[in-house]
């Protein structure tokens, strides 16, 4: 048994690959294109955080509750975008009944 200081670079790299493989076993699988497929968002999020890359640079995704392949966006919410989203959230919307009535008035079958 060698100490870490006695390992060659290749031996250390192999040890790290083995540890990562063991840790990921059961948490994710690999699809036909070589992407890591996580069972839940939390596992995917931890992986993206540990890797330290933008989501578009990570070959990984998780399967959501609807069975869709899902991954994070590289976009970050800026203070300006946050204000715009908050403003849009509080804007009044047109009731569906009013839209349907207007469409019928225009002769559209609904």
Secondary structure, DSSP 8 states (H G I E B T S, - for coil): ---GGGS-HHHHHHHHHHHHHHHHBTTEEE-TTS-EEESSHHHHHHHHHHHTS-GGGS-EEEE-TTS-EE---S----HHHHHHHHHHHHS----HHHHHHHHHHTT---
